[in-house]
């Protein structure tokens, strides 16, 4: 399956997106990795905050495009993180001030590495 095709849309009508005119028939490419880092939506968009408010992110889509696997993904994350913290109660970032370079493409994004210590 080609994931890029899911991110391409063709404008059905003349419209405007974020102050930019889009002509009917124009190709629009959605970079979803940027959506959850919108400085107009989040005060510190580049900072990871598991308790962030508001939590109006689009990680699992929205409306008819909401991910059917979202509840399972949330459950898996809760179990994995909970078990990791139970087994390693002293788990900490090795260097909290170290840069955290990202890797990936414009479609998927993640950390290159995250050095942790359990002592």
ChimeraX attribute file (.defattr): number of C-alpha atoms within 10 A of each C-alpha:
attribute: neighborCount
match mode: 1-to-1
recipient: residues
	/A:1	5
	/A:2	6
	/A:3	9
	/A:4	12
	/A:5	9
	/A:6	10
	/A:7	13
	/A:8	13
	/A:9	13
	/A:10	13
	/A:11	14
	/A:12	12
	/A:13	11
	/A:14	11
	/A:15	12
	/A:16	10
	/A:17	8
	/A:18	5
	/A:19	7
	/A:20	8
	/A:21	10
	/A:22	17
	/A:23	15
	/A:24	12
	/A:25	12
	/A:26	13
	/A:27	13
	/A:28	14
	/A:29	13
	/A:30	15
	/A:31	14
	/A:32	16
	/A:33	16
	/A:34	13
	/A:35	14
	/A:36	16
	/A:37	16
	/A:38	14
	/A:39	12
	/A:40	8
	/A:41	15
	/A:42	17
	/A:43	13
	/A:44	13
	/A:45	16
	/A:46	11
	/A:47	10
	/A:48	8
	/A:49	9
	/A:50	7
	/A:51	7
	/A:52	14
	/A:53	11
	/A:54	9
	/A:55	11
	/A:56	10
	/A:57	16
	/A:58	12
	/A:59	13
	/A:60	14
	/A:61	13
	/A:62	10
	/A:63	7
	/A:64	7
	/A:65	8
	/A:66	12
	/A:67	13
	/A:68	11
	/A:69	9
	/A:70	13
	/A:71	11
	/A:72	10
	/A:73	13
	/A:74	11
	/A:75	11
	/A:76	12
	/A:77	12
	/A:78	12
	/A:79	12
	/A:80	12
	/A:81	12
	/A:82	12
	/A:83	12
	/A:84	12
	/A:85	13
	/A:86	11
	/A:87	11
	/A:88	13
	/A:89	11
	/A:90	11
	/A:91	14
	/A:92	14
	/A:93	13
	/A:94	13
	/A:95	11
	/A:96	11
	/A:97	7
	/A:98	10
	/A:99	8
	/A:100	13
	/A:101	10
	/A:102	11
	/A:103	12
	/A:104	10
	/A:105	10
	/A:106	12
	/A:107	13
	/A:108	11
	/A:109	13
	/A:110	12
	/A:111	10
	/A:112	10
	/A:113	10
	/A:114	13
	/A:115	11
	/A:116	12
	/A:117	11
	/A:118	11
	/A:119	9
